[in-house]
Amino acid sequence: MSTDLPTLAARRQQLVARAAAQRETLRRELQVWRAPLGLADHGIGALRYARAHWPWVLVGVLGLGALRPARLGLWLSRGWLATRLIYRLRIAPPRR
């Protein structure tokens, strides 16, 4: 039995090294999916929020529907502009 220990230890070392290499390969291959999966995660979060707060979502939709289509386009463009501005302010480097 004692003669098998060095063989088993060497085999274990090989398996551990191979598993580490496989984990690194998998990490590199999955890196491509990080952004799409993050976007899907945000979408699922938005759907969960809408499901949990459906009365507020309904009020918002009805409020937008009550506006005339011309005003709706104006408000959507303003909302888009505000969203982009907030995004840029959040990622802007701090001033010194």
C-alpha positions in Angstrom: 0.0 0.0 0.0 2.8 2.4 0.8 4.2 2.0 -2.7 0.9 3.2 -4.2 1.0 6.5 -2.2 3.6 8.3 -4.4 1.8 7.2 -7.5 -1.6 8.4 -6.1 0.0 11.7 -5.1 1.4 12.3 -8.5 -1.9 11.4 -10.2 -3.7 13.7 -7.8 -1.3 16.5 -8.6 -1.9 16.0 -12.4 -5.6 16.0 -11.9 -5.5 19.2 -9.8 -3.3 20.9 -12.4 -5.7 19.8 -15.2 -8.7 21.0 -13.3 -7.1 24.4 -12.8 -6.3 24.7 -16.5 -9.9 23.7 -17.4 -11.3 26.3 -15.0 -9.1 29.0 -16.6 -10.2 28.0 -20.1 -13.9 28.1 -19.0 -13.4 31.5 -17.4 -12.0 32.9 -20.6 -14.7 31.4 -22.8 -17.5 32.6 -20.5 -16.1 36.2 -20.4 -17.7 36.8 -23.8 -21.1 36.1 -22.2 -20.7 38.5 -19.3 -22.3 41.5 -21.0 -25.3 39.7 -22.6 -26.0 37.8 -19.4 -25.8 41.1 -17.4 -28.3 42.7 -19.8 -30.6 39.7 -19.5 -30.3 40.0 -15.7 -31.4 43.6 -15.8 -34.3 42.7 -18.0 -35.4 40.0 -15.5 -35.1 42.5 -12.7 -37.3 45.0 -14.5 -39.9 42.3 -15.1 -39.9 41.3 -11.5 -40.2 45.0 -10.5 -43.1 45.4 -12.9 -44.8 42.3 -11.6 -44.4 43.4 -8.0 -45.5 47.0 -8.6 -48.1 46.4 -11.3 -50.5 49.2 -10.1 -47.7 51.8 -10.6 -46.8 50.5 -14.0 -50.5 50.6 -15.0 -50.8 54.2 -13.8 -47.7 55.1 -15.8 -49.0 53.4 -18.9 -52.4 55.0 -18.6 -50.8 58.4 -17.9 -48.7 58.1 -21.1 -51.7 57.0 -23.0 -53.7 60.0 -21.8 -51.1 62.3 -23.4 -51.4 63.1 -27.0 -49.0 61.3 -29.3 -47.1 64.4 -30.1 -46.5 65.0 -26.4 -45.7 61.4 -25.8 -42.8 61.7 -28.3 -41.6 64.8 -26.6 -41.7 63.2 -23.1 -40.0 60.1 -24.4 -37.2 62.1 -26.0 -36.8 64.1 -22.8 -36.7 60.9 -20.8 -34.1 59.4 -23.1 -32.0 62.5 -22.8 -32.2 62.5 -19.0 -31.3 58.9 -18.9 -28.2 59.4 -21.0 -27.2 62.5 -18.9 -27.5 60.6 -15.7 -25.5 57.7 -17.1 -22.7 60.0 -18.2 -22.6 61.7 -14.9 -22.4 58.4 -13.1 -19.4 57.2 -15.1 -17.6 60.6 -15.3 -14.3 60.6 -13.4 -14.4 62.8 -10.3 -12.9 66.3 -10.6 -9.9 67.3 -8.6 
